[in-house]
Amino acid sequence: MTQTTHPTYKTQQATIHGHVTYTPGDGAPIAIPEGAAEVINSGDSATLSWTVEEDIVGSASLPRDQFNQYVKDGKIRLKN
């Protein structure tokens, strides 16, 4: 029997500060609201999720380079 291994993803808490956007498909960039977010890091991307309203959540996947630039610029602040 072959055992399948799944990649391990690291989850971090973060805060969005400033203008952070994602682009769904070929659409126009959409702003991610400032405030608390959860980040799930994988090899080539980072997925952010946040609460818009009590029963509404948002989610976006950012390419690793774009995510790292937002962190470097202080627009996404990771919590340890």
ROSE-532493 format. One line per field, with one value per residue: x, y, z of N, C-alpha, C in turn; residue in one letter. Coordinates in Angstrom, 3 decimals. Atoms other than C-alpha are relative to their C-alpha. Layout:
n_X: X / ... $
n_Y: Y / ... $
n_Z: Z / ... $
ca_X: X / ... $
ca_Y: Y / ... $
ca_Z: Z / ... $
c_X: X / ... $
c_Y: Y / ... $
c_Z: Z / ... $
type: A / ... $
//
This chain:
n_X: 0.849 / -0.766 / 0.483 / -0.064 / -0.329 / 0.519 / -0.906 / 0.344 / 0.197 / -0.161 / 1.028 / -0.422 / 0.900 / -0.597 / 0.833 / -0.136 / -0.174 / -0.228 / 0.634 / -0.387 / 0.990 / -0.169 / 0.652 / 0.662 / -0.026 / -0.421 / 0.765 / -0.664 / -0.430 / 0.976 / -0.676 / 0.235 / 0.212 / -0.948 / 0.429 / -0.528 / 0.071 / -0.742 / -0.815 / -0.439 / -1.147 / -0.387 / -1.256 / -0.065 / 1.031 / 0.519 / 1.441 / 0.467 / 1.438 / 0.381 / 1.427 / 0.537 / 1.083 / 0.155 / 0.191 / -0.618 / -1.461 / -0.669 / -1.176 / -0.761 / -1.320 / -0.976 / -1.282 / -1.000 / -0.745 / 0.871 / 0.193 / -1.246 / -0.163 / 0.917 / -0.598 / -1.174 / 0.488 / 0.734 / 1.446 / 0.468 / -0.846 / 0.183 / -0.154 / -0.763 $
n_Y: -1.166 / -1.227 / -1.045 / -1.332 / -1.045 / -1.313 / -1.050 / -0.670 / -1.426 / -0.767 / -1.016 / -1.119 / -1.132 / -1.203 / -1.194 / -0.732 / -1.436 / -0.661 / 0.465 / 1.356 / 0.470 / 1.262 / -0.038 / 1.273 / 0.336 / -1.097 / -1.169 / -1.176 / 0.205 / -0.228 / -0.311 / 0.786 / -1.004 / -0.065 / 0.705 / 1.337 / 1.013 / 1.234 / 0.319 / 1.388 / -0.023 / 1.200 / -0.210 / -1.077 / -1.011 / -0.188 / -0.219 / -0.842 / 0.011 / -1.061 / -0.131 / -1.263 / -0.249 / 1.134 / 1.266 / -0.078 / 0.063 / -0.171 / 0.831 / -0.304 / 0.614 / -0.916 / 0.609 / -0.168 / -1.253 / -1.117 / 0.075 / -0.415 / -1.440 / -0.636 / 0.151 / -0.885 / -1.385 / -0.222 / -0.015 / 1.207 / 0.200 / 1.343 / 0.162 / 1.218 $
n_Z: 0.000 / 0.089 / -0.894 / 0.591 / -0.962 / 0.351 / -0.460 / -1.243 / 0.188 / -1.220 / -0.175 / -0.835 / -0.126 / 0.573 / 0.069 / 1.255 / -0.195 / 1.278 / 1.237 / 0.402 / 0.966 / 0.708 / 1.299 / 0.300 / 1.424 / 0.867 / -0.414 / -0.575 / -1.389 / -1.062 / -1.264 / -1.208 / -1.036 / -1.111 / -1.200 / -0.271 / 1.057 / -0.207 / 1.171 / 0.159 / 0.905 / 0.724 / 0.717 / 0.976 / -0.237 / -1.351 / 0.036 / -1.090 / -0.258 / -0.915 / -0.223 / 0.509 / -0.943 / -0.909 / 0.697 / 1.320 / -0.011 / 1.279 / 0.168 / 1.209 / 0.119 / 0.584 / 0.349 / -1.060 / 0.178 / -0.355 / -1.449 / -0.647 / 0.179 / -0.946 / -1.333 / -0.019 / -0.034 / -1.240 / 0.259 / -0.689 / -1.174 / -0.549 / -1.447 / -0.309 $
ca_X: 0.000 / 1.340 / 1.073 / 0.286 / 1.943 / 0.444 / 2.485 / 2.570 / 1.186 / 2.107 / -0.717 / 0.028 / -1.999 / -1.427 / -2.737 / -3.368 / -2.132 / -2.496 / -3.382 / -3.157 / -4.867 / -5.394 / -6.431 / -9.047 / -8.413 / -8.149 / -10.232 / -9.375 / -7.458 / -9.644 / -8.600 / -8.255 / -9.685 / -7.389 / -7.520 / -6.944 / -6.239 / -5.063 / -2.276 / -1.727 / 1.714 / 2.434 / 5.418 / 4.560 / 1.715 / 0.090 / -3.650 / -5.172 / -8.584 / -10.436 / -13.866 / -15.829 / -18.943 / -20.202 / -21.238 / -19.106 / -15.486 / -13.073 / -10.207 / -7.438 / -4.337 / -1.288 / 1.804 / 4.766 / 6.696 / 3.723 / 3.055 / 6.720 / 6.742 / 3.667 / 5.395 / 8.613 / 6.634 / 4.863 / 1.427 / 1.044 / 2.404 / 2.878 / 2.434 / 4.798 $
ca_Y: 0.000 / 3.437 / 6.152 / 9.628 / 12.501 / 15.942 / 19.132 / 20.876 / 24.387 / 26.998 / 29.174 / 32.614 / 35.501 / 38.848 / 42.379 / 44.188 / 47.780 / 49.973 / 49.169 / 45.400 / 43.926 / 40.632 / 39.967 / 37.270 / 35.595 / 38.210 / 40.737 / 44.073 / 44.218 / 44.044 / 45.583 / 43.438 / 45.377 / 46.554 / 44.524 / 40.993 / 38.179 / 34.597 / 33.536 / 29.993 / 29.716 / 27.169 / 26.824 / 29.282 / 31.296 / 32.631 / 32.447 / 35.212 / 34.997 / 37.685 / 38.480 / 41.148 / 40.995 / 38.592 / 35.896 / 36.919 / 35.932 / 36.820 / 34.808 / 35.477 / 33.706 / 35.865 / 34.806 / 34.404 / 37.375 / 39.737 / 38.553 / 38.976 / 42.510 / 43.457 / 42.089 / 43.956 / 47.194 / 46.734 / 46.410 / 42.873 / 42.483 / 38.923 / 38.007 / 35.476 $
ca_Z: 0.000 / -0.934 / 1.661 / 0.403 / 2.181 / 2.192 / 2.382 / 5.717 / 5.653 / 8.220 / 9.533 / 10.961 / 12.259 / 10.557 / 10.337 / 7.065 / 7.104 / 4.053 / 0.459 / -0.147 / -3.222 / -4.976 / -8.555 / -9.140 / -12.489 / -15.211 / -13.253 / -11.720 / -8.411 / -5.287 / -1.974 / 1.126 / 4.084 / 6.848 / 10.042 / 11.260 / 8.818 / 8.843 / 6.484 / 5.263 / 3.700 / 1.022 / -1.280 / -4.020 / -2.510 / 0.620 / 1.212 / 3.307 / 4.951 / 6.871 / 8.263 / 6.404 / 8.574 / 11.207 / 8.716 / 5.727 / 5.196 / 2.430 / 1.024 / -1.480 / -2.698 / -3.383 / -5.304 / -2.931 / -4.440 / -4.058 / -0.486 / 0.485 / -0.949 / 1.107 / 4.229 / 3.394 / 2.877 / 6.238 / 4.620 / 5.958 / 9.491 / 10.662 / 14.303 / 15.844 $
c_X: 0.900 / -0.615 / 0.194 / 0.342 / -0.522 / 0.974 / -0.496 / -0.093 / 0.109 / -1.063 / 0.514 / -1.123 / 0.726 / -0.978 / 0.293 / 0.035 / 0.240 / -0.676 / 0.595 / -1.100 / 0.321 / -0.771 / -0.618 / -0.006 / 0.572 / -0.696 / 0.866 / 0.421 / -1.100 / 0.762 / -0.396 / -0.149 / 1.067 / -0.584 / 0.614 / -0.203 / 0.761 / 0.730 / 0.361 / 1.080 / 0.194 / 1.227 / 0.049 / -1.030 / -0.327 / -1.488 / -0.399 / -1.499 / -0.293 / -1.516 / -0.436 / -1.100 / -0.174 / -0.078 / 0.660 / 1.519 / 0.524 / 1.237 / 0.680 / 1.337 / 0.917 / 1.244 / 1.040 / 0.754 / -0.824 / -0.217 / 1.246 / 0.230 / -0.919 / 0.550 / 1.184 / -0.405 / -0.778 / -1.510 / -0.676 / 0.994 / -0.325 / 0.222 / 0.722 / -0.795 $
c_Y: 1.235 / 1.055 / 1.350 / 0.997 / 1.317 / 1.054 / 0.611 / 1.493 / 0.695 / 1.085 / 1.064 / 1.022 / 1.227 / 1.152 / 0.698 / 1.480 / 0.620 / -0.708 / -1.339 / -0.502 / -1.406 / 0.106 / -1.355 / -0.263 / 1.128 / 1.303 / 1.132 / -0.303 / 0.381 / 0.209 / -0.991 / 1.009 / -0.049 / -0.724 / -1.381 / -0.936 / -1.233 / -0.307 / -1.479 / 0.021 / -1.364 / 0.361 / 1.223 / 1.093 / 0.116 / 0.291 / 0.781 / -0.175 / 1.019 / 0.016 / 1.384 / 0.484 / -1.268 / -1.338 / -0.033 / -0.001 / 0.212 / -0.866 / 0.367 / -0.714 / 0.981 / -0.780 / 0.333 / 1.326 / 1.212 / 0.041 / 0.499 / 1.509 / 0.766 / -0.080 / 0.953 / 1.464 / 0.326 / 0.044 / -1.253 / -0.222 / -1.341 / 0.012 / -1.313 / -0.946 $
c_Z: 0.000 / 0.907 / -0.673 / 1.087 / -0.527 / 0.494 / 1.299 / -0.267 / 1.345 / 0.039 / 0.965 / 0.082 / -0.538 / 0.124 / -1.316 / 0.331 / -1.374 / -1.155 / -0.440 / -0.933 / -0.484 / -1.309 / -0.288 / -1.503 / -0.827 / 0.374 / 0.521 / 1.436 / 0.996 / 1.299 / 1.090 / 1.130 / 1.092 / 1.202 / 0.075 / -1.189 / 0.443 / -1.297 / 0.038 / -1.072 / -0.644 / -0.833 / -0.882 / 0.197 / 1.484 / -0.140 / 1.236 / 0.148 / 1.085 / 0.134 / -0.456 / 0.930 / 0.807 / -0.728 / -1.377 / 0.150 / -1.406 / -0.030 / -1.307 / 0.046 / -0.719 / -0.412 / 1.070 / -0.121 / 0.415 / 1.510 / 0.728 / -0.125 / 0.948 / 1.429 / 0.139 / 0.135 / 1.269 / -0.187 / 0.536 / 1.132 / 0.631 / 1.499 / 0.257 / 0.846 $
type: M / T / Q / T / T / H / P / T / Y / K / T / Q / Q / A / T / I / H / G / H / V / T / Y / T / P / G / D / G / A / P / I / A / I / P / E / G / A / A / E / V / I / N / S / G / D / S / A / T / L / S / W / T / V / E / E / D / I / V / G / S / A / S / L / P / R / D / Q / F / N / Q / Y / V / K / D / G / K / I / R / L / K / N $
//
